[in-house]
């Protein structure tokens, strides 16, 4: 659990470019390894978020991706968390080694979850528009072959890895439909014992994509608005936090990778 963000990065460096995009404050981007703020007056928009604490401060599983902003590691898990990965399996992911990079990274992450055997972390997975997608990209998601969030024991690890290792990137990119499926999973999540109860667990959806949906900028705006709405949900249904893992050659193009959209989603 301590190095989930590092695993994503290290696995990707060997192949294609995977960029973890946490919602970091504007004033922090030039100096990620410190708690100091820019000199001079700052307004609320430029204030560093709480994640910029000292590296020695313990962080729970929910803050693993946030910890990537300031440090390379997170401390022992203390709060229950449910993570729902939403992986883009569309045809565009087959270019620039993106699909291979994503699969290798997720396999490393799932292996780490299994090794840590954390009793407070449930993990699920949606893959959309891959060659095995039974909905052919029409949804709804999760599909009948996607993996419901559970603690990562041996059987859950097998289900997670089998979902990504026995398929290929194919088809269109219904990002909003798939992301909505991730949020719906969190809204209706019922813990499978011995996982902690849903009302005691923090909820996180992680979109892994090259950020080029079928509907272009219109669909991108739908996704950003959905992320804002999910974050604003009151307890116990929410809040649901969204993280984005952008996959593709930087700075990208209209058809290969859109880092701006992936960043906008993280900020939202």
C-alpha positions in Angstrom: 0.0 0.0 0.0 2.9 2.4 0.7 4.0 2.7 -2.9 0.9 2.5 -5.1 1.6 5.8 -6.8 5.3 4.8 -7.3 4.3 1.4 -8.7 2.1 3.1 -11.3 4.9 5.4 -12.3 7.7 2.8 -12.3 5.8 0.2 -14.3 4.9 2.8 -16.9 8.5 4.2 -17.3 9.5 0.9 -18.8 6.9 1.3 -21.5 4.6 4.2 -22.3 4.1 7.4 -20.3 1.7 7.1 -17.4 1.1 10.3 -15.5 -0.6 10.4 -12.1 -2.6 13.6 -11.9 -3.7 14.4 -8.3 -5.4 17.6 -7.5 -2.4 19.7 -6.5 -2.7 23.4 -5.7 -1.4 25.9 -8.2 1.3 27.3 -5.9 2.7 23.8 -5.2 3.5 22.7 -8.7 6.9 24.3 -8.9 8.1 22.9 -5.6 6.4 19.6 -4.7 8.8 18.5 -1.9 8.1 21.2 0.6 5.4 22.6 2.9 6.5 26.2 2.3 4.1 28.6 0.4 5.0 31.1 -2.2 6.3 34.4 -0.9 3.8 37.2 -0.8 0.1 37.3 -0.5 -2.0 34.4 -1.7 -5.7 33.9 -2.2 -7.7 30.9 -1.4 -7.3 29.4 -4.8 -3.5 29.3 -4.4 -3.4 27.9 -0.9 -1.8 24.5 -0.7 -4.2 21.8 0.2 -3.9 19.7 3.4 -2.0 17.0 1.5 1.2 19.1 1.7 2.0 17.9 5.2 5.4 16.8 6.4 6.5 13.5 4.9 6.5 11.9 8.4 2.8 12.6 8.9 0.9 9.2 8.7 -1.4 9.0 5.7 -4.3 6.6 5.3 -5.0 4.5 2.2 -7.4 7.2 0.9 -4.5 9.6 0.7 -2.1 7.4 -1.2 -2.7 9.2 -4.5 -2.7 12.6 -2.8 0.6 11.8 -1.2 2.2 11.6 -4.6 2.0 15.4 -4.8 4.5 15.9 -2.0 6.1 12.5 -1.2 6.8 9.2 -2.8 5.3 7.1 0.0 2.3 6.9 2.3 2.1 5.6 5.8 0.1 2.8 7.3 -3.6 2.7 6.4 -5.9 3.8 9.2 -9.2 4.6 7.5 -11.3 2.1 5.4 -11.4 2.9 1.7 -13.1 1.6 -1.4 -11.1 2.0 -4.6 -12.9 1.6 -8.0 -10.5 1.5 -10.9 -12.1 2.5 -14.3 -9.8 1.5 -17.1 -10.1 2.7 -20.7 -9.9 -0.3 -23.0 -10.7 1.5 -26.2 -8.9 1.1 -29.5 -6.9 4.3 -29.1 -5.3 2.7 -26.0 -3.7 0.2 -28.4 -1.4 2.9 -29.8 1.9 4.2 -28.3 2.1 1.1 -26.0 -0.6 2.7 -23.7 -2.6 -0.5 -23.1 0.5 -2.5 -22.3 1.7 0.2 -19.9 -1.7 0.4 -18.1 -2.0 -3.4 -17.7 1.6 -3.7 -16.4 1.0 -0.9 -13.9 -2.3 -2.3 -12.6 -0.8 -5.8 -12.3 1.9 -4.3 -10.1 -0.6 -2.4 -8.0 -2.9 -5.5 -7.5 0.1 -7.6 -6.5 1.0 -4.9 -3.9 -2.6 -4.9 -2.5 -2.4 -8.7 -2.2 1.0 -8.6 -0.5 -0.1 -5.9 2.0 -3.3 -7.8 2.8 -4.9 -4.6 4.2 -8.2 -5.5 5.9 -9.5 -2.0 5.4 -9.0 -1.6 1.6 -11.6 -2.9 -1.0 -10.7 -2.8 -4.7 -12.9 -3.1 -7.7 -12.4 -2.7 -11.5 -14.3 -1.6 -14.5 -12.8 -2.0 -18.0 -14.7 -0.4 -20.8 -14.7 -1.1 -24.6 -12.0 -3.8 -24.4 -12.4 -6.8 -26.7 -14.2 -8.7 -23.9 -16.7 -6.0 -23.0 -20.1 -7.8 -23.2 -21.9 -4.4 -23.6 -19.9 -3.5 -26.7 -19.3 0.0 -25.2 -23.0 0.6 -24.7 -23.0 0.0 -20.9 -24.3 0.2 -18.3 -21.2 -0.4 -16.3 -20.0 -2.3 -14.4 -20.6 -5.1 -16.8 -21.2 -8.7 -15.9 -17.5 -9.5 -16.1 -16.2 -6.5 -14.2 -15.0 -7.0 -10.6 -17.0 -5.8 -7.6 -15.0 -4.1 -4.8 -13.8 -6.5 -2.2 -10.7 -7.0 0.0 -7.8 -8.2 -2.1 -7.4 -11.8 -1.1 -6.2 -14.5 -3.5 -9.5 -14.9 -5.2 -10.1 -11.2 -5.6 -6.6 -10.7 -6.9 -7.2 -13.5 -9.5 -10.4 -11.8 -10.6 -8.8 -8.4 -11.0 -5.8 -9.7 -12.9 -7.8 -12.0 -15.1 -10.0 -9.0 -16.1 -7.1 -7.2 -17.7 -4.7 -9.9 -18.7 -7.0 -11.8 -21.0 -8.3 -9.1 -23.2 -7.2 -6.3 -25.6 -7.9 -2.7 -26.3 -10.7 -2.3 -28.9 -13.6 -0.1 -29.9 -14.7 3.4 -29.0 -14.4 5.4 -25.8 -17.6 5.9 -23.8 -15.8 7.6 -21.0 -18.8 9.3 -19.4 -20.9 6.1 -19.4 -18.0 4.1 -17.8 -17.2 6.8 -15.2 -20.9 7.0 -14.3 -20.7 3.3 -13.7 -17.9 3.8 -11.3 -19.8 6.4 -9.3 -22.9 4.2 -9.3 -20.9 1.4 -7.9 -19.8 3.7 -5.0 -23.3 5.0 -4.5 -24.7 1.5 -4.1 -21.7 -0.1 -2.6 -22.4 -2.7 0.0 -19.3 -4.2 1.7 -18.6 -7.9 1.3 -17.5 -9.1 4.8 -15.0 -8.9 6.3 -14.6 -5.5 4.6 -15.6 -2.6 6.8 -19.2 -1.3 6.3 -19.9 1.1 3.5 -20.9 4.0 5.7 -17.4 3.8 7.4 -15.5 3.7 4.2 -14.1 6.5 2.1 -14.9 6.2 -1.6 -12.5 6.8 -4.6 -12.9 6.4 -8.3 -9.7 6.2 -10.4 -10.0 6.8 -14.1 -7.1 5.5 -16.2 -7.4 6.7 -19.8 -5.8 8.6 -22.6 -8.6 11.1 -22.1 -10.1 11.1 -25.6 -13.8 10.2 -25.3 -16.3 9.6 -28.2 -18.1 12.8 -27.5 -15.1 15.1 -27.5 -15.2 18.3 -25.5 -18.9 17.9 -24.7 -18.4 14.5 -23.1 -15.3 15.7 -21.3 -17.4 18.5 -19.7 -19.9 15.8 -18.7 -17.2 13.9 -16.9 -15.8 16.9 -15.1 -19.3 17.9 -13.9 -19.9 14.3 -12.8 -16.7 14.4 -10.7 -17.8 17.7 -9.1 -21.2 16.3 -8.3 -19.7 13.1 -6.8 -17.4 15.1 -4.6 -20.4 17.2 -3.3 -22.5 14.2 -2.3 -23.3 14.2 1.4 -22.5 11.3 3.7 -23.1 8.4 3.7 -23.4 8.2 -0.1 -20.5 10.5 -0.5 -18.3 12.3 -0.9 -16.8 10.3 -3.8 -13.4 11.5 -4.8 -12.0 11.2 -8.3 -8.4 10.6 -9.4 -7.1 10.4 -12.9 -4.2 8.5 -14.3 -3.4 10.0 -17.7 -1.8 7.5 -20.2 0.0 8.6 -23.3 2.9 10.5 -24.9 3.1 14.0 -23.6 2.0 16.6 -24.7 -0.4 14.4 -26.7 -2.7 15.3 -29.5 -6.5 15.4 -30.3 -6.5 11.7 -31.0 -3.7 10.2 -28.9 -3.8 11.8 -25.4 -5.4 14.8 -23.7 -3.5 15.7 -20.5 -5.6 18.8 -20.0 -8.8 16.9 -19.7 -7.2 14.4 -17.3 -5.9 17.3 -15.2 -9.3 19.1 -15.3 -10.9 15.9 -14.0 -8.4 15.6 -11.1 -8.9 19.2 -10.1 -12.7 18.8 -10.2 
